[in-house]
Amino acid sequence: MSANSNPVVWFEIYVQDMARARKFYETVLQKTLAPMQAPEGDASGFEMVSFAGDPHSPGAGGMLVKMDGVPSGGGGVGTLVYFACDDCAVEQSRVEAAGGKIHKPKFSIGPYGFCALMLDTEGNCFGLHSMT
């Protein structure tokens, strides 16, 4: 394991409908996702868009991925990615209009702030986190 203080360096959210999923995350997070070129060889045939960020800012990079034969969702929480927010209630307020569902509305996690759990248009559960 790296000595990096944050061991999370990358995440992938698998989707079935890239256009629908991309619009959902861009609407909820108010961020533009950037198309990425699919790799060649054994990993060819992927469709990918990234959560572009400043490489000098904290946080893990990641992307939405559409890959034949790889389902999204999973019927349970599975891996849970949390997105940082100033106030997670703001992003939560955009979820249903963007086609997602509120799984658990904003709630306190004591001295660690607040979080909320959402379901995207592909059935993936994700979290929103804020200190207020």
N, CA and C atoms as an extended XYZ file, in Angstrom:
396
Properties=species:S:1:pos:R:3:atomname:S:1:resname:S:1:resid:I:1 pbc="F F F"
N         0.847       -1.179        0.000 N   MET     1
C         0.000        0.000        0.000 CA  MET     1
C         0.885        1.232        0.000 C   MET     1
N         0.502        2.213       -0.795 N   SER     2
C         1.231        3.471       -0.888 CA  SER     2
C         1.148        4.236        0.428 C   SER     2
N         2.117        5.095        0.669 N   ALA     3
C         2.112        5.934        1.859 CA  ALA     3
C         1.166        7.117        1.702 C   ALA     3
N         0.541        7.257        0.534 N   ASN     4
C        -0.407        8.333        0.279 CA  ASN     4
C        -1.473        8.335        1.374 C   ASN     4
N        -1.829        9.509        1.886 N   SER     5
C        -2.801        9.587        2.970 CA  SER     5
C        -4.201        9.154        2.522 C   SER     5
N        -4.511        9.262        1.254 N   ASN     6
C        -5.802        8.821        0.729 CA  ASN     6
C        -5.548        7.637       -0.191 C   ASN     6
N        -5.908        6.415        0.233 N   PRO     7
C        -5.612        5.245       -0.588 CA  PRO     7
C        -6.508        5.100       -1.814 C   PRO     7
N        -7.563        5.896       -1.895 N   VAL     8
C        -8.445        5.821       -3.056 CA  VAL     8
C        -7.836        6.663       -4.171 C   VAL     8
N        -7.492        6.034       -5.286 N   VAL     9
C        -6.866        6.763       -6.379 CA  VAL     9
C        -7.708        6.782       -7.642 C   VAL     9
N        -8.726        5.931       -7.722 N   TRP    10
C        -9.527        5.865       -8.946 CA  TRP    10
C       -10.839        5.171       -8.648 C   TRP    10
N       -11.882        5.511       -9.390 N   PHE    11
C       -13.132        4.767       -9.285 CA  PHE    11
C       -13.768        4.676      -10.660 C   PHE    11
N       -14.569        3.649      -10.845 N   GLU    12
C       -15.326        3.468      -12.082 CA  GLU    12
C       -16.756        3.119      -11.713 C   GLU    12
N       -17.696        3.804      -12.339 N   ILE    13
C       -19.124        3.539      -12.162 CA  ILE    13
C       -19.610        2.944      -13.471 C   ILE    13
N       -20.032        1.693      -13.436 N   TYR    14
C       -20.461        1.017      -14.661 CA  TYR    14
C       -21.904        1.369      -14.987 C   TYR    14
N       -22.161        1.619      -16.268 N   VAL    15
C       -23.460        2.081      -16.734 CA  VAL    15
C       -23.916        1.258      -17.930 C   VAL    15
N       -25.216        1.307      -18.219 N   GLN    16
C       -25.774        0.644      -19.395 CA  GLN    16
C       -26.097        1.644      -20.499 C   GLN    16
N       -26.444        2.857      -20.121 N   ASP    17
C       -26.801        3.905      -21.081 CA  ASP    17
C       -25.920        5.116      -20.787 C   ASP    17
N       -24.829        5.280      -21.544 N   MET    18
C       -23.840        6.317      -21.257 CA  MET    18
C       -24.435        7.715      -21.340 C   MET    18
N       -25.224        7.990      -22.365 N   ALA    19
C       -25.793        9.337      -22.516 CA  ALA    19
C       -26.673        9.682      -21.321 C   ALA    19
N       -27.499        8.746      -20.909 N   ARG    20
C       -28.404        8.975      -19.767 CA  ARG    20
C       -27.599        9.169      -18.486 C   ARG    20
N       -26.606        8.310      -18.236 N   ALA    21
C       -25.798        8.405      -17.019 CA  ALA    21
C       -24.977        9.690      -16.996 C   ALA    21
N       -24.406       10.043      -18.135 N   ARG    22
C       -23.599       11.270      -18.211 CA  ARG    22
C       -24.463       12.489      -17.900 C   ARG    22
N       -25.640       12.557      -18.501 N   LYS    23
C       -26.541       13.691      -18.250 CA  LYS    23
C       -26.928       13.748      -16.776 C   LYS    23
N       -27.194       12.588      -16.165 N   PHE    24
C       -27.557       12.531      -14.753 CA  PHE    24
C       -26.458       13.140      -13.885 C   PHE    24
N       -25.219       12.659      -14.003 N   TYR    25
C       -24.132       13.145      -13.150 CA  TYR    25
C       -23.785       14.602      -13.446 C   TYR    25
N       -23.837       15.005      -14.707 N   GLU    26
C       -23.572       16.415      -15.023 CA  GLU    26
C       -24.641       17.315      -14.421 C   GLU    26
N       -25.890       16.859      -14.419 N   THR    27
C       -26.986       17.655      -13.856 CA  THR    27
C       -26.883       17.735      -12.340 C   THR    27
N       -26.694       16.604      -11.681 N   VAL    28
C       -26.654       16.575      -10.218 CA  VAL    28
C       -25.430       17.286       -9.670 C   VAL    28
N       -24.258       17.026      -10.236 N   LEU    29
C       -23.011       17.590       -9.704 CA  LEU    29
C       -22.641       18.935      -10.308 C   LEU    29
N       -23.353       19.338      -11.386 N   GLN    30
C       -23.040       20.595      -12.063 CA  GLN    30
C       -21.583       20.629      -12.515 C   GLN    30
N       -21.108       19.502      -13.042 N   LYS    31
C       -19.755       19.360      -13.583 CA  LYS    31
C       -19.862       18.749      -14.971 C   LYS    31
N       -18.951       19.115      -15.858 N   THR    32
C       -18.916       18.538      -17.201 CA  THR    32
C       -17.990       17.333      -17.197 C   THR    32
N       -18.482       16.211      -17.700 N   LEU    33
C       -17.667       15.004      -17.809 CA  LEU    33
C       -16.983       15.010      -19.169 C   LEU    33
N       -15.736       14.572      -19.198 N   ALA    34
C       -14.923       14.627      -20.412 CA  ALA    34
C       -14.808       13.241      -21.054 C   ALA    34
N       -15.075       13.142      -22.371 N   PRO    35
C       -14.899       11.850      -23.050 CA  PRO    35
C       -13.437       11.411      -22.990 C   PRO    35
N       -13.242       10.107      -22.866 N   MET    36
C       -11.891        9.546      -22.852 CA  MET    36
C       -11.790        8.535      -23.985 C   MET    36
N       -10.611        8.456      -24.580 N   GLN    37
C       -10.378        7.489      -25.642 CA  GLN    37
C       -10.296        6.094      -25.032 C   GLN    37
N       -11.000        5.144      -25.647 N   ALA    38
C       -10.978        3.762      -25.163 CA  ALA    38
C        -9.597        3.159      -25.376 C   ALA    38
N        -9.154        2.317      -24.443 N   PRO    39
C        -7.863        1.660      -24.625 CA  PRO    39
C        -7.923        0.633      -25.749 C   PRO    39
N        -6.763        0.230      -26.218 N   GLU    40
C        -6.674       -0.775      -27.280 CA  GLU    40
C        -6.392       -2.139      -26.667 C   GLU    40
N        -6.434       -3.157      -27.470 N   GLY    41
C        -6.105       -4.509      -27.014 CA  GLY    41
C        -7.248       -5.139      -26.245 C   GLY    41
N        -6.909       -5.817      -25.146 N   ASP    42
C        -7.904       -6.540      -24.363 CA  ASP    42
C        -8.975       -5.627      -23.783 C   ASP    42
N        -8.664       -4.367      -23.598 N   ALA    43
C        -9.613       -3.434      -22.991 CA  ALA    43
C       -10.346       -2.595      -24.033 C   ALA    43
N       -10.294       -2.985      -25.300 N   SER    44
C       -10.976       -2.199      -26.331 CA  SER    44
C       -12.487       -2.371      -26.209 C   SER    44
N       -13.226       -1.456      -26.811 N   GLY    45
C       -14.679       -1.542      -26.808 CA  GLY    45
C       -15.345       -0.858      -25.632 C   GLY    45
N       -14.579       -0.216      -24.783 N   PHE    46
C       -15.159        0.529      -23.664 CA  PHE    46
C       -15.674        1.870      -24.174 C   PHE    46
N       -16.697        2.387      -23.529 N   GLU    47
C       -17.119        3.771      -23.725 CA  GLU    47
C       -16.911        4.427      -22.372 C   GLU    47
N       -16.166        5.559      -22.344 N   MET    48
C       -15.770        6.149      -21.076 CA  MET    48
C       -15.886        7.672      -21.098 C   MET    48
N       -16.329        8.233      -19.972 N   VAL    49
C       -16.260        9.674      -19.734 CA  VAL    49
C       -15.717        9.869      -18.320 C   VAL    49
N       -14.855       10.863      -18.151 N   SER    50
C       -14.190       11.028      -16.856 CA  SER    50
C       -14.744       12.215      -16.080 C   SER    50
N       -14.607       12.088      -14.764 N   PHE    51
C       -14.865       13.185      -13.847 CA  PHE    51
C       -13.556       13.961      -13.799 C   PHE    51
N       -13.385       14.867      -14.734 N   ALA    52
C       -12.131       15.609      -14.849 CA  ALA    52
C       -11.950       16.503      -13.634 C   ALA    52
N       -10.725       16.600      -13.178 N   GLY    53
C       -10.433       17.441      -12.030 CA  GLY    53
C        -9.033       17.983      -12.107 C   GLY    53
N        -8.732       18.850      -11.197 N   ASP    54
C        -7.393       19.421      -11.084 CA  ASP    54
C        -6.496       18.381      -10.416 C   ASP    54
N        -5.440       17.930      -11.091 N   PRO    55
C        -4.579       16.898      -10.499 CA  PRO    55
C        -3.890       17.351       -9.215 C   PRO    55
N        -3.922       18.654       -8.920 N   HIS    56
C        -3.288       19.171       -7.711 CA  HIS    56
C        -4.289       19.346       -6.576 C   HIS    56
N        -5.559       18.998       -6.817 N   SER    57
C        -6.589       19.090       -5.787 CA  SER    57
C        -6.784       17.729       -5.137 C   SER    57
N        -7.257       17.712       -3.887 N   PRO    58
C        -7.500       16.422       -3.240 CA  PRO    58
C        -8.666       15.689       -3.894 C   PRO    58
N        -8.704       14.402       -3.707 N   GLY    59
C        -9.796       13.594       -4.243 CA  GLY    59
C        -9.290       12.606       -5.270 C   GLY    59
N       -10.095       11.605       -5.516 N   ALA    60
C        -9.739       10.551       -6.457 CA  ALA    60
C       -10.376       10.817       -7.810 C   ALA    60
N        -9.663       10.512       -8.871 N   GLY    61
C       -10.224       10.606      -10.204 CA  GLY    61
C       -11.057        9.380      -10.505 C   GLY    61
N       -11.905        9.502      -11.505 N   GLY    62
C       -12.713        8.357      -11.882 CA  GLY    62
C       -13.509        8.631      -13.132 C   GLY    62
N       -14.319        7.637      -13.527 N   MET    63
C       -15.077        7.780      -14.758 CA  MET    63
C       -16.304        6.891      -14.765 C   MET    63
N       -17.205        7.210      -15.697 N   LEU    64
C       -18.316        6.326      -16.038 CA  LEU    64
C       -17.808        5.401      -17.131 C   LEU    64
N       -18.171        4.123      -17.067 N   VAL    65
C       -17.706        3.146      -18.045 CA  VAL    65
C       -18.876        2.313      -18.540 C   VAL    65
N       -18.987        2.178      -19.851 N   LYS    66
C       -19.947        1.257      -20.458 CA  LYS    66
C       -19.124        0.162      -21.122 C   LYS    66
N       -19.323       -1.083      -20.653 N   MET    67
C       -18.568       -2.205      -21.169 CA  MET    67
C       -19.534       -3.372      -21.365 C   MET    67
N       -19.521       -3.944      -22.550 N   ASP    68
C       -20.391       -5.088      -22.818 CA  ASP    68
C       -20.168       -6.182      -21.790 C   ASP    68
N       -21.276       -6.721      -21.272 N   GLY    69
C       -21.198       -7.834      -20.337 CA  GLY    69
C       -20.964       -7.458      -18.891 C   GLY    69
N       -20.830       -6.163      -18.597 N   VAL    70
C       -20.609       -5.735      -17.214 CA  VAL    70
C       -21.841       -4.948      -16.762 C   VAL    70
N       -22.606       -5.513      -15.817 N   PRO    71
C       -23.836       -4.846      -15.379 CA  PRO    71
C       -23.563       -3.658      -14.464 C   PRO    71
N       -24.528       -2.785      -14.390 N   SER    72
C       -24.472       -1.679      -13.436 CA  SER    72
C       -25.376       -2.030      -12.265 C   SER    72
N       -25.345       -1.219      -11.252 N   GLY    73
C       -26.220       -1.474      -10.101 CA  GLY    73
C       -25.705       -2.629       -9.283 C   GLY    73
N       -26.409       -3.716       -9.297 N   GLY    74
C       -25.969       -4.885       -8.564 CA  GLY    74
C       -26.947       -5.316       -7.497 C   GLY    74
N       -28.075       -4.622       -7.384 N   GLY    75
C       -29.081       -5.029       -6.430 CA  GLY    75
C       -28.784       -4.625       -4.999 C   GLY    75
N       -27.592       -4.175       -4.718 N   GLY    76
C       -27.232       -3.739       -3.380 CA  GLY    76
C       -26.343       -2.526       -3.489 C   GLY    76
N       -25.804       -2.113       -2.380 N   VAL    77
C       -24.957       -0.926       -2.395 CA  VAL    77
C       -23.665       -1.209       -3.150 C   VAL    77
N       -23.019       -2.370       -2.940 N   GLY    78
C       -21.753       -2.654       -3.602 CA  GLY    78
C       -20.715       -1.626       -3.197 C   GLY    78
N       -19.890       -1.203       -4.140 N   THR    79
C       -18.910       -0.152       -3.882 CA  THR    79
C       -19.630        1.178       -3.842 C   THR    79
N       -19.309        1.992       -2.869 N   LEU    80
C       -19.993        3.270       -2.709 CA  LEU    80
C       -18.998        4.409       -2.858 C   LEU    80
N       -19.238        5.272       -3.823 N   VAL    81
C       -18.413        6.447       -4.062 CA  VAL    81
C       -19.132        7.642       -3.456 C   VAL    81
N       -18.399        8.476       -2.719 N   TYR    82
C       -18.965        9.707       -2.163 CA  TYR    82
C       -18.391       10.896       -2.904 C   TYR    82
N       -19.268       11.823       -3.285 N   PHE    83
C       -18.859       13.058       -3.937 CA  PHE    83
C       -18.893       14.187       -2.910 C   PHE    83
N       -17.832       14.995       -2.864 N   ALA    84
C       -17.748       16.119       -1.935 CA  ALA    84
C       -18.658       17.251       -2.397 C   ALA    84
N       -19.348       17.873       -1.452 N   CYS    85
C       -20.286       18.974       -1.729 CA  CYS    85
C       -20.104       20.043       -0.658 C   CYS    85
N       -20.525       21.268       -0.967 N   ASP    86
C       -20.570       22.304        0.063 CA  ASP    86
C       -21.722       22.021        1.016 C   ASP    86
N       -22.869       21.623        0.475 N   ASP    87
C       -24.049       21.216        1.250 CA  ASP    87
C       -24.734       20.129        0.441 C   ASP    87
N       -24.668       18.900        0.900 N   CYS    88
C       -25.172       17.785        0.096 CA  CYS    88
C       -26.665       17.880       -0.200 C   CYS    88
N       -27.396       18.714        0.532 N   ALA    89
C       -28.816       18.895        0.236 CA  ALA    89
C       -29.018       19.552       -1.131 C   ALA    89
N       -28.057       20.366       -1.564 N   VAL    90
C       -28.173       21.055       -2.855 CA  VAL    90
C       -28.138       20.037       -3.993 C   VAL    90
N       -27.119       19.176       -4.009 N   GLU    91
C       -27.035       18.147       -5.048 CA  GLU    91
C       -28.194       17.164       -4.932 C   GLU    91
N       -28.573       16.822       -3.708 N   GLN    92
C       -29.711       15.929       -3.482 CA  GLN    92
C       -30.968       16.488       -4.142 C   GLN    92
N       -31.146       17.791       -4.097 N   SER    93
C       -32.352       18.414       -4.658 CA  SER    93
C       -32.435       18.273       -6.174 C   SER    93
N       -31.338       17.934       -6.833 N   ARG    94
C       -31.328       17.789       -8.288 CA  ARG    94
C       -31.531       16.349       -8.755 C   ARG    94
N       -31.433       15.397       -7.851 N   VAL    95
C       -31.395       13.978       -8.216 CA  VAL    95
C       -32.668       13.504       -8.909 C   VAL    95
N       -33.814       13.720       -8.330 N   GLU    96
C       -35.053       13.190       -8.909 CA  GLU    96
C       -35.368       13.827      -10.258 C   GLU    96
N       -35.151       15.118      -10.396 N   ALA    97
C       -35.394       15.789      -11.682 CA  ALA    97
C       -34.455       15.269      -12.766 C   ALA    97
N       -33.282       14.777      -12.356 N   ALA    98
C       -32.313       14.248      -13.314 CA  ALA    98
C       -32.574       12.768      -13.627 C   ALA    98
N       -33.577       12.171      -13.002 N   GLY    99
C       -33.947       10.785      -13.296 CA  GLY    99
C       -33.504        9.773      -12.264 C   GLY    99
N       -32.882       10.220      -11.167 N   GLY   100
C       -32.435        9.302      -10.120 CA  GLY   100
C       -33.432        9.239       -8.974 C   GLY   100
N       -33.009        8.593       -7.893 N   LYS   101
C       -33.861        8.430       -6.712 CA  LYS   101
C       -33.061        8.751       -5.460 C   LYS   101
N       -33.749        9.278       -4.471 N   ILE   102
C       -33.136        9.529       -3.169 CA  ILE   102
C       -33.325        8.264       -2.341 C   ILE   102
N       -32.221        7.603       -2.007 N   HIS   103
C       -32.276        6.367       -1.220 CA  HIS   103
C       -32.374        6.693        0.268 C   HIS   103
N       -31.557        7.632        0.739 N   LYS   104
C       -31.597        8.101        2.126 CA  LYS   104
C       -31.240        9.584        2.107 C   LYS   104
N       -32.219       10.442        2.449 N   PRO   105
C       -31.956       11.889        2.401 CA  PRO   105
C       -30.850       12.302        3.376 C   PRO   105
N       -30.357       13.521        3.195 N   LYS   106
C       -29.281       14.077        4.012 CA  LYS   106
C       -29.493       13.755        5.494 C   LYS   106
N       -28.427       13.238        6.119 N   PHE   107
C       -28.475       12.923        7.542 CA  PHE   107
C       -27.124       13.219        8.173 C   PHE   107
N       -27.130       13.436        9.469 N   SER   108
C       -25.918       13.777       10.205 CA  SER   108
C       -25.082       12.528       10.466 C   SER   108
N       -23.773       12.695       10.340 N   ILE   109
C       -22.838       11.658       10.761 CA  ILE   109
C       -21.923       12.250       11.847 C   ILE   109
N       -22.575       13.063       12.703 N   GLY   110
C       -21.897       13.655       13.860 CA  GLY   110
C       -20.761       14.570       13.464 C   GLY   110
N       -19.596       14.417       14.091 N   PRO   111
C       -18.478       15.321       13.824 CA  PRO   111
C       -17.904       15.170       12.411 C   PRO   111
N       -18.365       14.171       11.679 N   TYR   112
C       -17.860       13.934       10.321 CA  TYR   112
C       -18.703       14.626        9.265 C   TYR   112
N       -19.728       15.380        9.685 N   GLY   113
C       -20.531       16.142        8.738 CA  GLY   113
C       -21.869       15.500        8.436 C   GLY   113
N       -22.224       15.525        7.152 N   PHE   114
C       -23.517       15.032        6.691 CA  PHE   114
C       -23.327       14.235        5.416 C   PHE   114
N       -24.222       13.306        5.169 N   CYS   115
C       -24.203       12.604        3.897 CA  CYS   115
C       -25.617       12.247        3.484 C   CYS   115
N       -25.746       11.846        2.248 N   ALA   116
C       -27.014       11.418        1.670 CA  ALA   116
C       -26.693       10.322        0.671 C   ALA   116
N       -27.594        9.361        0.513 N   LEU   117
C       -27.385        8.266       -0.422 CA  LEU   117
C       -28.397        8.349       -1.550 C   LEU   117
N       -27.901        8.281       -2.781 N   MET   118
C       -28.721        8.433       -3.978 CA  MET   118
C       -28.588        7.196       -4.863 C   MET   118
N       -29.537        7.011       -5.766 N   LEU   119
C       -29.450        5.999       -6.811 CA  LEU   119
C       -29.442        6.726       -8.142 C   LEU   119
N       -28.481        6.387       -9.010 N   ASP   120
C       -28.424        7.038      -10.316 CA  ASP   120
C       -29.376        6.364      -11.299 C   ASP   120
N       -29.344        6.798      -12.532 N   THR   121
C       -30.246        6.267      -13.561 CA  THR   121
C       -29.915        4.834      -13.952 C   THR   121
N       -28.746        4.336      -13.531 N   GLU   122
C       -28.312        2.982      -13.879 CA  GLU   122
C       -28.468        2.004      -12.718 C   GLU   122
N       -28.999        2.470      -11.593 N   GLY   123
C       -29.187        1.611      -10.426 CA  GLY   123
C       -28.008        1.591       -9.472 C   GLY   123
N       -26.991        2.431       -9.711 N   ASN   124
C       -25.827        2.508       -8.821 CA  ASN   124
C       -26.141        3.413       -7.640 C   ASN   124
N       -25.769        2.976       -6.446 N   CYS   125
C       -25.903        3.804       -5.268 CA  CYS   125
C       -24.627        4.630       -5.119 C   CYS   125
N       -24.767        5.915       -4.795 N   PHE   126
C       -23.608        6.774       -4.541 CA  PHE   126
C       -23.943        7.717       -3.404 C   PHE   126
N       -22.899        8.245       -2.771 N   GLY   127
C       -23.086        9.144       -1.650 CA  GLY   127
C       -22.702       10.574       -1.964 C   GLY   127
N       -23.313       11.473       -1.212 N   LEU   128
C       -22.969       12.895       -1.240 CA  LEU   128
C       -22.491       13.227        0.178 C   LEU   128
N       -21.401       13.985        0.314 N   HIS   129
C       -20.870       14.314        1.631 CA  HIS   129
C       -20.588       15.801        1.736 C   HIS   129
N       -20.935       16.382        2.876 N   SER   130
C       -20.599       17.780        3.157 CA  SER   130
C       -20.398       17.946        4.656 C   SER   130
N       -19.753       19.012        5.041 N   MET   131
C       -19.565       19.307        6.464 CA  MET   131
C       -20.722       20.121        7.015 C   MET   131
N       -21.551       20.706        6.150 N   THR   132
C       -22.716       21.483        6.611 CA  THR   132
C       -23.989       20.886        6.075 C   THR   132
